Amino acid sequence: MIIATTETVAGKTIKQTLGVVRGNTIRARHIGKDIKAAFRHMIGGEITEYTKLMGESREQALDRMVQNAEQLGANAVVSLRFATSEVMSGAAELLAYGTAVVVE
């Protein structure tokens, strides 16, 4: 599966547009990680617990978007975007979306 943030894929021709595809996940923070993050916030530096959590969330949302595209018969997704939103205190949704296409 080719995934591009651009509207086209270099060296390929879009033969068919299949529609919008998406994948999402909602993750909640863990109290133990919140305590570690609070200490790190006081002394400065990267909050690796949250970096890891968001990275895993992006990968899961991306995997789900690819599954959606494959179900439609796509071999590429163009115009990939990510969006986040807070759904409740301590929990956030991460959404990956784009346009499923067939390229040659």
C-alpha positions in Angstrom: 0.0 0.0 0.0 1.4 3.4 -1.0 0.6 6.2 1.4 1.2 9.8 0.5 0.5 13.1 2.1 0.4 14.6 -1.4 -2.6 14.6 -3.8 -0.6 12.4 -6.3 2.0 9.7 -6.2 5.2 10.5 -8.1 5.7 8.3 -11.1 2.2 6.8 -10.8 -1.2 7.6 -12.5 -4.4 7.6 -10.5 -6.8 5.4 -12.4 -9.7 5.4 -10.0 -10.7 7.3 -6.9 -12.6 5.1 -4.4 -13.4 7.6 -1.7 -12.5 8.8 1.8 -11.0 6.2 4.1 -10.3 6.6 7.8 -9.0 4.9 10.9 -9.2 6.0 14.4 -8.3 5.1 18.0 -9.2 6.6 21.3 -6.6 6.4 24.0 -6.7 7.3 27.7 -3.7 8.2 29.8 -2.5 5.9 32.5 -2.3 7.2 36.1 1.2 5.7 36.6 2.5 7.4 33.5 0.8 10.7 34.5 2.8 10.7 37.8 6.1 10.1 35.8 5.1 12.8 33.3 4.3 15.3 36.1 7.8 14.9 37.5 9.3 15.2 34.1 7.3 18.3 33.5 8.8 19.9 36.6 12.4 19.2 35.6 11.9 19.6 31.9 12.6 17.4 28.9 10.6 15.1 26.7 7.7 13.3 28.2 8.6 9.9 26.7 5.5 8.2 28.1 3.2 10.4 26.1 5.5 10.3 23.1 5.2 6.5 23.0 1.5 6.6 23.6 0.9 9.0 20.7 3.2 7.1 18.4 1.3 3.9 19.1 -2.0 5.7 18.5 -0.8 7.1 15.2 0.3 3.6 14.0 -3.0 2.0 15.0 -5.1 4.7 13.3 -2.9 4.4 10.2 -3.2 0.6 10.2 -7.0 0.9 10.5 -7.1 3.4 7.6 -5.1 1.0 5.4 -7.5 -1.8 6.2 -10.4 0.4 5.2 -8.6 1.2 1.9 -7.9 -2.4 1.2 -11.5 -3.3 1.7 -12.4 -0.9 -1.1 -9.8 -2.4 -3.4 -7.3 0.5 -3.2 -3.6 0.1 -3.7 -2.8 3.6 -2.5 -4.0 6.4 -0.2 -3.3 10.0 -1.1 -3.8 13.2 0.9 -3.2 11.5 4.2 -3.9 13.7 7.2 -4.0 13.2 11.0 -6.4 14.9 13.4 -6.7 14.7 17.1 -9.5 15.7 19.5 -10.1 15.4 23.2 -13.1 13.3 23.9 -13.0 13.5 27.7 -10.5 14.6 30.3 -7.5 12.4 29.9 -8.6 10.7 26.7 -8.0 11.7 23.1 -9.0 10.4 19.7 -6.4 10.2 16.9 -7.8 10.0 13.4 -6.0 9.2 10.2 -7.8 9.9 6.9 -7.2 10.2 3.2 -8.5 9.3 -0.2 -8.3 5.7 -1.4 -7.2 5.3 -5.0 -6.0 2.8 -7.5 -2.7 3.7 -9.2 -0.8 2.3 -12.1 
